[in-house]
Amino acid sequence: MPQKISRRDFAKRAAGAAAGLVVAKSAMAQAPSTTPSQPVSDAEVDAITKQLAKPLTEEELKILKADLASQKQDTINRMKVKLPENSEPGFRFVPTGYKQPEEVEE
């Protein structure tokens, strides 16, 4: 038979659990990532801006450089992950409806 607890004990346990969650979240929030961002070269930015219809503003260039640096860092982090032997690639199979071929009249 389960042990009965009083309302006071229940409140103490609930408050303790809530405090534990708050402390855990605050500890995780205080640990910033120390991965340095990769520098973006002007040649990379020029290659992208040549493909665009109109030139980018200064604010858009800052966003572009930040995005490129983030993509470089993500690629480096992805390459650090070691895949086990004989692992299969993940893919998504999307079946499409069957269409009957049109009959050709002679």
TORBALO-489409 format. One record per residue: residue number from 1; x negated, y negated, z negated of N, C-alpha, C, O, CB in turn. Coordinates in Angstrom, 2 decimals, padded with zeros to 5 digits. Glycine has a CB too. Layout:
BEGIN
+-----+---------+---------+---------+---------+---------+---------+---------+---------+---------+---------+---------+---------+---------+---------+---------+
:   k :     n_u :     n_v :     n_w :    ca_u :    ca_v :    ca_w :     c_u :     c_v :     c_w :     o_u :     o_v :     o_w :    cb_u :    cb_v :    cb_w :
+-----+---------+---------+---------+---------+---------+---------+---------+---------+---------+---------+---------+---------+---------+---------+---------+
: NUM :       X :       Y :       Z :       X :       Y :       Z :       X :       Y :       Z :       X :       Y :       Z :       X :       Y :       Z :
...
+-----+---------+---------+---------+---------+---------+---------+---------+---------+---------+---------+---------+---------+---------+---------+---------+
# end
This chain:
BEGIN
+-----+---------+---------+---------+---------+---------+---------+---------+---------+---------+---------+---------+---------+---------+---------+---------+
:   k :     n_u :     n_v :     n_w :    ca_u :    ca_v :    ca_w :     c_u :     c_v :     c_w :     o_u :     o_v :     o_w :    cb_u :    cb_v :    cb_w :
+-----+---------+---------+---------+---------+---------+---------+---------+---------+---------+---------+---------+---------+---------+---------+---------+
:   1 : -000.84 :  001.17 :  000.00 :  000.00 :  000.00 :  000.00 : -000.89 : -001.24 :  000.00 : -001.84 : -001.31 : -000.77 :  000.96 :  000.01 : -001.21 :
:   2 : -000.59 : -002.24 :  000.88 : -001.42 : -003.42 :  000.93 : -001.38 : -004.21 : -000.38 : -000.37 : -004.23 : -001.09 : -001.00 : -004.30 :  002.09 :
:   3 : -002.48 : -004.86 : -000.66 : -002.57 : -005.64 : -001.88 : -001.79 : -006.94 : -001.71 : -001.91 : -007.61 : -000.68 : -004.06 : -005.93 : -002.25 :
:   4 : -000.98 : -007.30 : -002.70 : -000.22 : -008.54 : -002.64 : -001.09 : -009.68 : -003.15 : -001.80 : -009.53 : -004.14 :  001.09 : -008.43 : -003.46 :
:   5 : -001.03 : -010.80 : -002.47 : -001.77 : -011.98 : -002.91 : -000.78 : -013.11 : -003.17 :  000.30 : -013.17 : -002.58 : -002.83 : -012.40 : -001.85 :
:   6 : -001.17 : -013.98 : -004.05 : -000.30 : -015.10 : -004.38 : -000.42 : -016.18 : -003.31 : -001.33 : -016.15 : -002.49 : -000.64 : -015.67 : -005.78 :
:   7 :  000.50 : -017.14 : -003.34 :  000.45 : -018.24 : -002.39 : -000.82 : -019.07 : -002.56 : -001.38 : -019.56 : -001.59 :  001.69 : -019.13 : -002.55 :
:   8 : -001.26 : -019.23 : -003.79 : -002.49 : -019.99 : -004.03 : -003.70 : -019.29 : -003.42 : -004.53 : -019.93 : -002.78 : -002.70 : -020.19 : -005.53 :
:   9 : -003.79 : -017.98 : -003.62 : -004.90 : -017.23 : -003.03 : -004.86 : -017.29 : -001.51 : -005.89 : -017.44 : -000.85 : -004.88 : -015.77 : -003.51 :
:  10 : -003.67 : -017.18 : -000.97 : -003.51 : -017.26 :  000.49 : -003.97 : -018.63 :  000.99 : -004.68 : -018.71 :  002.00 : -002.05 : -017.00 :  000.90 :
:  11 : -003.58 : -019.69 :  000.30 : -003.97 : -021.04 :  000.70 : -005.49 : -021.21 :  000.61 : -006.09 : -021.85 :  001.48 : -003.27 : -022.09 : -000.17 :
:  12 : -006.11 : -020.65 : -000.44 : -007.56 : -020.75 : -000.59 : -008.27 : -020.02 :  000.55 : -009.24 : -020.52 :  001.12 : -007.99 : -020.19 : -001.94 :
:  13 : -007.77 : -018.84 :  000.88 : -008.39 : -018.06 :  001.96 : -008.21 : -018.75 :  003.30 : -009.13 : -018.77 :  004.12 : -007.79 : -016.65 :  002.01 :
:  14 : -007.04 : -019.32 :  003.54 : -006.79 : -020.02 :  004.80 : -007.67 : -021.27 :  004.91 : -008.20 : -021.55 :  005.98 : -005.31 : -020.40 :  004.93 :
:  15 : -007.81 : -022.00 :  003.82 : -008.66 : -023.19 :  003.83 : -010.12 : -022.81 :  004.06 : -010.84 : -023.50 :  004.78 : -008.51 : -023.97 :  002.51 :
:  16 : -010.55 : -021.71 :  003.45 : -011.93 : -021.25 :  003.64 : -012.19 : -020.83 :  005.08 : -013.26 : -021.12 :  005.63 : -012.22 : -020.08 :  002.71 :
:  17 : -011.22 : -020.16 :  005.68 : -011.37 : -019.75 :  007.08 : -011.41 : -020.96 :  008.00 : -012.22 : -021.01 :  008.93 : -010.23 : -018.80 :  007.50 :
:  18 : -010.55 : -021.94 :  007.75 : -010.53 : -023.15 :  008.57 : -011.83 : -023.93 :  008.42 : -012.36 : -024.45 :  009.41 : -009.33 : -024.04 :  008.19 :
:  19 : -012.35 : -024.00 :  007.21 : -013.61 : -024.71 :  006.99 : -014.76 : -023.99 :  007.70 : -015.66 : -024.63 :  008.25 : -013.91 : -024.82 :  005.48 :
:  20 : -014.72 : -022.67 :  007.69 : -015.75 : -021.90 :  008.39 : -015.73 : -022.16 :  009.88 : -016.79 : -022.26 :  010.51 : -015.57 : -020.42 :  008.13 :
:  21 : -014.54 : -022.28 :  010.46 : -014.44 : -022.58 :  011.89 : -014.97 : -023.97 :  012.22 : -015.65 : -024.17 :  013.22 : -012.98 : -022.45 :  012.35 :
:  22 : -014.66 : -024.93 :  011.35 : -015.12 : -026.29 :  011.59 : -016.63 : -026.36 :  011.51 : -017.27 : -027.03 :  012.32 : -014.49 : -027.26 :  010.58 :
:  23 : -017.22 : -025.69 :  010.54 : -018.67 : -025.69 :  010.39 : -019.33 : -025.01 :  011.59 : -020.35 : -025.49 :  012.10 : -019.09 : -024.99 :  009.08 :
:  24 : -018.75 : -023.92 :  012.05 : -019.32 : -023.21 :  013.20 : -019.26 : -024.07 :  014.46 : -020.22 : -024.11 :  015.22 : -018.58 : -021.88 :  013.43 :
:  25 : -018.15 : -024.75 :  014.68 : -018.03 : -025.60 :  015.87 : -018.99 : -026.76 :  015.81 : -019.60 : -027.12 :  016.82 : -016.60 : -026.11 :  016.02 :
:  26 : -019.13 : -027.37 :  014.64 : -020.03 : -028.51 :  014.53 : -021.49 : -028.08 :  014.70 : -022.29 : -028.83 :  015.25 : -019.84 : -029.22 :  013.17 :
:  27 : -021.83 : -026.88 :  014.25 : -023.20 : -026.39 :  014.42 : -023.49 : -026.13 :  015.89 : -024.60 : -026.39 :  016.36 : -023.42 : -025.10 :  013.60 :
:  28 : -022.50 : -025.63 :  016.63 : -022.69 : -025.38 :  018.05 : -022.77 : -026.69 :  018.82 : -023.51 : -026.78 :  019.80 : -021.55 : -024.52 :  018.61 :
:  29 : -022.04 : -027.70 :  018.39 : -022.03 : -028.98 :  019.08 : -023.35 : -029.72 :  018.89 : -023.71 : -030.54 :  019.73 : -020.87 : -029.84 :  018.59 :
:  30 : -024.07 : -029.46 :  017.81 : -025.32 : -030.15 :  017.53 : -026.51 : -029.53 :  018.26 : -027.60 : -030.09 :  018.21 : -025.57 : -030.15 :  016.06 :
:  31 : -026.32 : -028.42 :  018.92 : -027.42 : -027.75 :  019.61 : -027.37 : -028.10 :  021.09 : -026.77 : -027.35 :  021.87 : -027.37 : -026.21 :  019.40 :
:  32 : -027.98 : -029.23 :  021.51 : -027.94 : -029.58 :  022.93 : -028.90 : -028.70 :  023.72 : -029.87 : -028.16 :  023.19 : -028.30 : -031.06 :  023.13 :
:  33 : -028.59 : -028.55 :  025.00 : -029.47 : -027.74 :  025.83 : -030.72 : -028.55 :  026.14 : -030.64 : -029.75 :  026.42 : -028.74 : -027.30 :  027.14 :
:  34 : -031.84 : -027.90 :  026.10 : -033.12 : -028.59 :  026.31 : -033.71 : -028.26 :  027.67 : -034.91 : -028.41 :  027.88 : -034.10 : -028.21 :  025.22 :
:  35 : -032.87 : -027.82 :  028.61 : -033.38 : -027.50 :  029.93 : -033.59 : -028.79 :  030.70 : -032.65 : -029.58 :  030.85 : -032.42 : -026.54 :  030.68 :
:  36 : -034.80 : -029.03 :  031.19 : -035.04 : -030.26 :  031.95 : -034.40 : -030.16 :  033.33 : -034.35 : -029.09 :  033.94 : -036.56 : -030.52 :  032.09 :
:  37 : -033.90 : -031.30 :  033.81 : -033.29 : -031.29 :  035.13 : -034.38 : -031.33 :  036.20 : -035.45 : -031.90 :  035.99 : -032.31 : -032.49 :  035.30 :
:  38 : -034.10 : -030.73 :  037.31 : -035.06 : -030.68 :  038.40 : -035.02 : -031.99 :  039.18 : -033.94 : -032.52 :  039.43 : -034.77 : -029.47 :  039.33 :
:  39 : -036.17 : -032.52 :  039.56 : -036.18 : -033.77 :  040.33 : -035.65 : -033.53 :  041.74 : -035.86 : -032.47 :  042.33 : -037.59 : -034.37 :  040.38 :
:  40 : -034.97 : -034.53 :  042.25 : -034.41 : -034.46 :  043.60 : -035.26 : -035.35 :  044.50 : -035.48 : -036.52 :  044.19 : -032.90 : -034.89 :  043.63 :
:  41 : -035.71 : -034.79 :  045.61 : -036.56 : -035.57 :  046.51 : -035.71 : -036.44 :  047.43 : -034.53 : -036.17 :  047.66 : -037.47 : -034.64 :  047.33 :
:  42 : -036.33 : -037.49 :  047.96 : -035.63 : -038.38 :  048.89 : -035.31 : -037.66 :  050.20 : -034.32 : -037.98 :  050.86 : -036.47 : -039.63 :  049.17 :
:  43 : -036.13 : -036.68 :  050.56 : -035.88 : -035.93 :  051.80 : -034.58 : -035.14 :  051.69 : -033.83 : -035.03 :  052.67 : -037.05 : -034.98 :  052.11 :
:  44 : -034.30 : -034.58 :  050.52 : -033.05 : -033.84 :  050.33 : -031.85 : -034.77 :  050.44 : -030.84 : -034.43 :  051.06 : -033.05 : -033.14 :  048.97 :
:  45 : -031.96 : -035.94 :  049.82 : -030.86 : -036.91 :  049.87 : -030.67 : -037.40 :  051.31 : -029.53 : -037.55 :  051.77 : -031.13 : -038.10 :  048.92 :
:  46 : -031.77 : -037.67 :  052.02 : -031.68 : -038.14 :  053.41 : -031.04 : -037.10 :  054.31 : -030.25 : -037.44 :  055.19 : -033.05 : -038.50 :  053.94 :
:  47 : -031.37 : -035.81 :  054.09 : -030.79 : -034.75 :  054.90 : -029.27 : -034.69 :  054.72 : -028.54 : -034.41 :  055.68 : -031.41 : -033.40 :  054.54 :
:  48 : -028.81 : -034.95 :  053.51 : -027.36 : -034.91 :  053.27 : -026.69 : -036.15 :  053.82 : -025.62 : -036.06 :  054.43 : -027.08 : -034.79 :  051.77 :
:  49 : -027.30 : -037.32 :  053.63 : -026.66 : -038.56 :  054.09 : -026.63 : -038.66 :  055.60 : -025.77 : -039.36 :  056.15 : -027.38 : -039.76 :  053.51 :
:  50 : -027.54 : -037.99 :  056.30 : -027.50 : -037.99 :  057.77 : -026.27 : -037.27 :  058.31 : -025.81 : -037.57 :  059.41 : -028.76 : -037.33 :  058.34 :
:  51 : -025.74 : -036.33 :  057.55 : -024.58 : -035.57 :  057.98 : -023.27 : -036.30 :  057.73 : -022.22 : -035.86 :  058.19 : -024.56 : -034.22 :  057.28 :
:  52 : -023.31 : -037.41 :  057.00 : -022.09 : -038.13 :  056.64 : -021.75 : -039.18 :  057.68 : -022.62 : -039.66 :  058.41 : -022.25 : -038.78 :  055.27 :
:  53 : -020.47 : -039.54 :  057.74 : -020.01 : -040.51 :  058.72 : -020.40 : -041.94 :  058.34 : -020.68 : -042.76 :  059.21 : -018.50 : -040.41 :  058.87 :
:  54 : -020.42 : -042.25 :  057.04 : -020.77 : -043.61 :  056.61 : -021.79 : -043.51 :  055.47 : -021.85 : -042.49 :  054.79 : -019.51 : -044.41 :  056.15 :
:  55 : -022.58 : -044.55 :  055.27 : -023.60 : -044.51 :  054.20 : -022.96 : -044.53 :  052.82 : -021.84 : -045.01 :  052.63 : -024.56 : -045.69 :  054.34 :
:  56 : -023.70 : -043.98 :  051.86 : -023.22 : -043.92 :  050.48 : -023.60 : -045.19 :  049.72 : -024.61 : -045.82 :  050.00 : -023.79 : -042.69 :  049.77 :
:  57 : -022.76 : -045.54 :  048.76 : -023.07 : -046.67 :  047.90 : -024.10 : -046.22 :  046.86 : -024.41 : -045.03 :  046.76 : -021.78 : -047.23 :  047.21 :
:  58 : -024.61 : -047.17 :  046.08 : -025.60 : -046.84 :  045.06 : -025.03 : -045.90 :  044.00 : -025.71 : -044.99 :  043.53 : -026.12 : -048.11 :  044.40 :
:  59 : -023.77 : -046.14 :  043.62 : -023.13 : -045.29 :  042.61 : -022.94 : -043.87 :  043.15 : -023.14 : -042.89 :  042.43 : -021.76 : -045.89 :  042.18 :
:  60 : -022.56 : -043.76 :  044.42 : -022.38 : -042.44 :  045.03 : -023.72 : -041.72 :  045.15 : -023.78 : -040.50 :  045.01 : -021.73 : -042.58 :  046.41 :
:  61 : -024.80 : -042.47 :  045.42 : -026.13 : -041.84 :  045.49 : -026.55 : -041.31 :  044.13 : -027.17 : -040.24 :  044.06 : -027.17 : -042.85 :  045.99 :
:  62 : -026.23 : -042.03 :  043.05 : -026.55 : -041.53 :  041.71 : -025.80 : -040.24 :  041.43 : -026.37 : -039.29 :  040.87 : -026.21 : -042.59 :  040.64 :
:  63 : -024.52 : -040.20 :  041.81 : -023.72 : -038.99 :  041.60 : -024.28 : -037.84 :  042.42 : -024.35 : -036.71 :  041.93 : -022.24 : -039.24 :  041.96 :
:  64 : -024.67 : -038.12 :  043.66 : -025.23 : -037.09 :  044.54 : -026.52 : -036.52 :  043.96 : -026.72 : -035.31 :  043.96 : -025.48 : -037.66 :  045.94 :
:  65 : -027.39 : -037.40 :  043.48 : -028.66 : -036.93 :  042.91 : -028.44 : -036.10 :  041.65 : -029.12 : -035.10 :  041.43 : -029.57 : -038.12 :  042.61 :
:  66 : -027.49 : -036.53 :  040.82 : -027.19 : -035.77 :  039.60 : -026.62 : -034.40 :  039.95 : -026.95 : -033.40 :  039.31 : -026.20 : -036.54 :  038.71 :
:  67 : -025.77 : -034.35 :  040.97 : -025.17 : -033.09 :  041.39 : -026.23 : -032.15 :  041.97 : -026.23 : -030.95 :  041.69 : -024.06 : -033.33 :  042.41 :
:  68 : -027.13 : -032.69 :  042.78 : -028.19 : -031.86 :  043.34 : -029.11 : -031.31 :  042.26 : -029.51 : -030.15 :  042.31 : -029.01 : -032.66 :  044.35 :
:  69 : -029.44 : -032.14 :  041.28 : -030.28 : -031.68 :  040.18 : -029.58 : -030.58 :  039.39 : -030.22 : -029.60 :  038.98 : -030.64 : -032.84 :  039.25 :
:  70 : -028.28 : -030.72 :  039.19 : -027.52 : -029.70 :  038.48 : -027.49 : -028.40 :  039.27 : -027.62 : -027.32 :  038.69 : -026.09 : -030.19 :  038.21 :
:  71 : -027.31 : -028.50 :  040.58 : -027.29 : -027.30 :  041.42 : -028.64 : -026.59 :  041.40 : -028.70 : -025.36 :  041.37 : -026.91 : -027.65 :  042.85 :
:  72 : -029.72 : -027.36 :  041.42 : -031.05 : -026.75 :  041.36 : -031.25 : -026.00 :  040.04 : -031.75 : -024.88 :  040.03 : -032.14 : -027.82 :  041.53 :
:  73 : -030.84 : -026.64 :  038.94 : -031.00 : -026.00 :  037.63 : -030.14 : -024.75 :  037.53 : -030.57 : -023.74 :  036.98 : -030.64 : -026.98 :  036.51 :
:  74 : -028.91 : -024.81 :  038.07 : -028.05 : -023.63 :  038.05 : -028.66 : -022.49 :  038.86 : -028.58 : -021.33 :  038.46 : -026.67 : -023.98 :  038.61 :
:  75 : -029.28 : -022.82 :  039.98 : -029.92 : -021.79 :  040.79 : -031.08 : -021.15 :  040.04 : -031.26 : -019.93 :  040.09 : -030.41 : -022.38 :  042.12 :
:  76 : -031.87 : -021.96 :  039.36 : -033.00 : -021.42 :  038.58 : -032.49 : -020.52 :  037.46 : -033.04 : -019.44 :  037.23 : -033.86 : -022.57 :  037.99 :
:  77 : -031.44 : -020.95 :  036.77 : -030.88 : -020.14 :  035.69 : -030.28 : -018.84 :  036.23 : -030.37 : -017.80 :  035.58 : -029.81 : -020.93 :  034.93 :
:  78 : -029.67 : -018.89 :  037.41 : -029.08 : -017.69 :  038.00 : -030.16 : -016.69 :  038.38 : -029.96 : -015.48 :  038.26 : -028.24 : -018.06 :  039.24 :
:  79 : -031.30 : -017.18 :  038.84 : -032.38 : -016.29 :  039.24 : -033.06 : -015.63 :  038.04 : -033.72 : -014.60 :  038.20 : -033.41 : -017.05 :  040.04 :
:  80 : -032.90 : -016.19 :  036.85 : -033.48 : -015.60 :  035.64 : -032.73 : -014.36 :  035.19 : -033.27 : -013.55 :  034.43 : -033.50 : -016.62 :  034.52 :
:  81 : -031.49 : -014.19 :  035.64 : -030.68 : -013.05 :  035.22 : -031.14 : -011.81 :  035.96 : -031.19 : -011.79 :  037.19 : -029.16 : -013.31 :  035.47 :
:  82 : -031.48 : -010.79 :  035.21 : -031.94 : -009.54 :  035.81 : -030.75 : -008.60 :  035.98 : -030.04 : -008.29 :  035.03 : -033.04 : -008.88 :  034.93 :
:  83 : -030.55 : -008.14 :  037.21 : -029.47 : -007.20 :  037.49 : -029.96 : -005.78 :  037.28 : -031.11 : -005.46 :  037.60 : -028.95 : -007.39 :  038.93 :
:  84 : -029.11 : -004.93 :  036.75 : -029.52 : -003.53 :  036.58 : -029.63 : -002.82 :  037.93 : -029.06 : -003.25 :  038.93 : -028.51 : -002.78 :  035.68 :
:  85 : -030.38 : -001.75 :  037.93 : -030.56 : -000.94 :  039.14 : -029.22 : -000.39 :  039.60 : -028.38 : -000.02 :  038.78 : -031.56 :  000.22 :  038.88 :
:  86 : -029.02 : -000.33 :  040.90 : -027.81 :  000.20 :  041.53 : -026.56 : -000.58 :  041.16 : -025.47 : -000.02 :  041.11 : -027.62 :  001.64 :  041.15 :
:  87 : -026.69 : -001.86 :  040.90 : -025.50 : -002.66 :  040.63 : -024.87 : -003.06 :  041.97 : -025.57 : -003.37 :  042.93 : -025.84 : -003.93 :  039.76 :
:  88 : -023.57 : -003.05 :  042.00 : -022.87 : -003.37 :  043.23 : -022.49 : -004.85 :  043.23 : -022.23 : -005.42 :  042.18 : -021.63 : -002.49 :  043.40 :
:  89 : -022.46 : -005.46 :  044.40 : -022.05 : -006.86 :  044.45 : -020.56 : -007.00 :  044.17 : -019.76 : -006.12 :  044.51 : -022.40 : -007.48 :  045.82 :
:  90 : -020.21 : -008.08 :  043.55 : -018.80 : -008.34 :  043.29 : -018.16 : -008.96 :  044.53 : -018.69 : -009.92 :  045.09 : -018.63 : -009.26 :  042.06 :
:  91 : -017.06 : -008.43 :  044.94 : -016.35 : -009.00 :  046.08 : -014.87 : -008.90 :  045.83 : -014.41 : -008.15 :  044.98 : -016.74 : -008.29 :  047.40 :
:  92 : -014.13 : -009.67 :  046.59 : -012.69 : -009.70 :  046.44 : -012.06 : -009.24 :  047.74 : -012.30 : -009.85 :  048.79 : -012.19 : -011.11 :  046.04 :
:  93 : -011.26 : -008.20 :  047.69 : -010.59 : -007.68 :  048.87 : -009.19 : -008.26 :  048.92 : -008.39 : -008.06 :  048.00 : -010.55 : -006.14 :  048.85 :
:  94 : -008.90 : -008.97 :  050.00 : -007.57 : -009.55 :  050.16 : -006.94 : -008.92 :  051.40 : -007.33 : -009.23 :  052.52 : -007.65 : -011.12 :  050.30 :
:  95 : -005.97 : -008.03 :  051.20 : -005.36 : -007.39 :  052.35 : -004.47 : -008.39 :  053.10 : -003.81 : -009.24 :  052.50 : -004.53 : -006.16 :  051.91 :
:  96 : -004.47 : -008.26 :  054.38 : -003.61 : -009.10 :  055.21 : -002.55 : -008.23 :  055.86 : -002.71 : -007.01 :  055.96 : -004.42 : -009.86 :  056.29 :
:  97 : -001.49 : -008.85 :  056.28 : -000.41 : -008.09 :  056.92 : -000.84 : -007.52 :  058.26 : -001.68 : -008.09 :  058.95 :  000.82 : -008.98 :  057.10 :
:  98 : -000.25 : -006.40 :  058.61 : -000.58 : -005.75 :  059.87 :  000.25 : -006.37 :  060.98 :  001.46 : -006.54 :  060.84 : -000.35 : -004.23 :  059.79 :
:  99 : -000.40 : -006.72 :  062.10 :  000.31 : -007.24 :  063.25 :  000.16 : -006.25 :  064.38 : -000.94 : -005.82 :  064.72 : -000.23 : -008.64 :  063.66 :
: 100 :  001.30 : -005.87 :  064.95 :  001.25 : -004.95 :  066.07 :  000.76 : -005.69 :  067.32 :  001.15 : -006.83 :  067.56 :  002.63 : -004.29 :  066.31 :
: 101 : -000.06 : -005.04 :  068.09 : -000.53 : -005.69 :  069.31 :  000.62 : -005.87 :  070.30 :  001.52 : -005.03 :  070.38 : -001.67 : -004.88 :  069.96 :
: 102 :  000.56 : -006.96 :  071.02 :  001.61 : -007.22 :  072.01 :  001.45 : -006.27 :  073.18 :  000.33 : -005.94 :  073.59 :  001.56 : -008.69 :  072.51 :
: 103 :  002.58 : -005.81 :  073.71 :  002.54 : -004.90 :  074.84 :  002.33 : -005.69 :  076.11 :  002.92 : -006.75 :  076.31 :  003.84 : -004.06 :  074.94 :
: 104 :  001.48 : -005.16 :  076.96 :  001.17 : -005.80 :  078.23 :  002.03 : -005.14 :  079.31 :  002.01 : -003.92 :  079.48 : -000.36 : -005.70 :  078.57 :
: 105 :  002.79 : -005.98 :  080.05 :  003.61 : -005.45 :  081.12 :  002.79 : -005.38 :  082.40 :  002.01 : -006.28 :  082.69 :  004.87 : -006.30 :  081.33 :
: 106 :  002.98 : -004.31 :  083.15 :  002.23 : -004.15 :  084.39 :  003.06 : -004.47 :  085.59 :  002.58 : -004.38 :  086.71 :  001.69 : -002.76 :  084.51 :
+-----+---------+---------+---------+---------+---------+---------+---------+---------+---------+---------+---------+---------+---------+---------+---------+
# end
